[in-house]
Amino acid sequence: MAARSTTPEKRPGFFSQIRSLYSFTRQEFRMLPWILGGILAVGVALGFVVGFLIQPVQWWTVTLWAITGLLAGILAALMTMTRLSTRAMYNKLDGMPGATGHVISTFLGRGWSASETPVGINPKTQDAAYRAIGKGGVVIIGEGARGRLTRLVGEERSKVTRVAHGVPVHVFYVGHGEGEVPIKDLAKTIKALPKKLDKATMGAVIKRIESVSQPLGSLPIPKGIDPTKARAPRPR
């Protein structure tokens, strides 16, 4: 029998993650090199200007301010690239089956409990219903054609109201139509809900709903989304 390796898996280094982030973002924003280069140039230029404005003008003062401007430019460039990478990720996810599960399980934060797997799904059409539970109450999200989601969403809402009477239940539909929420705004919209439950009540609600929910492993996961390709790599 082969010996089991005890060597921990080596994680990508910081610069490796930066390269991955850059490559991922440039696929969506071809002007990225010029944007980042412009930010660096502006940072250095501002540093030179500040250095020359400080009297008396000395070469070492100008140099130090130029370096400071360069460092500030690098920081601004990284922040800009991170924001653009998030936009690129949402552009790739938009309209992809399973995108809702990826967003609510990744971007809602610790104040919410959500799974990447849907709580209800139509295997033929891949229309799906997802659920998130947090201090804002219970959120049911429909992904797919809104007209076909009525039964899936209605069943999940009835289940929740039956075991968690009095808990606010919010329903959102992902899309670009009237009354729908774009995938890029989904996490922000959910987190903006007014807080109605404390931590203890939230835990009790989660247990009640899970006790009457279909096991997640018995539901077919929508095909079409590969989170490892859709997710924007971020520097640690």
Secondary structure, 3 states (H helix, E strand, C coil): CCCCCCCCCCCCCHHHHHHHHHHHHHHHCCCHHHHHHHHHHHHHHHHHHHHHHCCCCCHHHHHHHHHHHHHHHHHHHHHHHHHHHHHHHHHHHCCCCCHHHHHHHHHCCCCEEECCCCCEECCCCCCEEEEEEECCEEEEEEECCHHHCHHHHHHHHHHHHHHCCCCCEEEEEECCCCCCECHHHHHHHHHCCCCCCCHHHHHHHHHHHHHCCCCHHHCCCCCCCCHHHHCCCCCC
